[in-house]
């Protein structure tokens, strides 16, 4: 029998996560229309109540926030905003990507509200169950776009409150 885990989050946190994903979607659509060049160092930054994407140099303020997490997707040749939109909101990945992004956002909100408990870290749980699979999805997507034997640099990282 498969083991399942039930997560219970306040409705306000779930609504805030959905609003953040809608805003992220709209931002990617707008950027895809305005910028057709590739991004060489694309980061996707998850903060409490928001997700943003772009080159590391333009996301310095978002990356300084705590608690936060980010994905760095660095395929050879870079990636466009249109590809980022397709990665997170295109079929057949959309449902799974939205689930993973939503859980990441509500977990970050929970960590901000209650802090890190003793024992198993909520951030470690978030990394293992939500960010890790989201990174794997991104790696699969970029490899399908530009097949490669070795990805030059792909990582995900989180900053824990101290």
C-alpha positions, 0 to 999 in steps of 0.5 A, a space after each residue: 500500500 502506498 504511503 500518503 501524506 496529508 498537508 493542511 494549510 490555512 485557506 488564506 495561505 492557499 489563496 495567496 499561493 494561487 495569487 502568486 502563481 497567477 502573477 508569476 504566469 502573467 509576468 512570464 507572458 508579459 516578459 515573453 512578449 517583450 524579451 525574445 533573447 535568451 537568459 544565460 543565468 535564469 533564476 526562479 525565486 520563491 519568496 513568501 507570496 511571490 515567484 519571480 524569474 529572470 537573470 540573477 543580476 535583476 533579482 538581487 532584492 528578491 534573492 536577499 529575502 528570507 525565508 526564500 528558495 530559488 532554482 537555477 536552471 542553466 542549460 547550454 544556450 540559455 532559456 527564454 521567458 517563453 520557454 520558462 512559461 512553457 516549462 511552468 504553465 505548458 501542457 503536460 507539466 502545468 498541473 504538476 508544476 502548479 502543485 509543486 510551486 503552490 506547496 513551496 509557497 505555502 511551506 515558505 509561509 508556514 516557515 515564516 509563521 512558525 519558524 523551524 521546528 526541532 527535528 526534521 526541518 520544514 525547509 528540508 521537507 520542502 526541498 525534498 518533496 517540492 523543489 527537488 521534483 520541480 528541479 527535475 522537471 526543469 532539467 527534463 524540459 531543458 534536456 528535451 529542448 537542447 539534448 545534452 550529455 552534461 548540464 553545465 550547471 543546475 542547482 536548487 538552493 534554499 536559505 534557512 532562517 538563522 
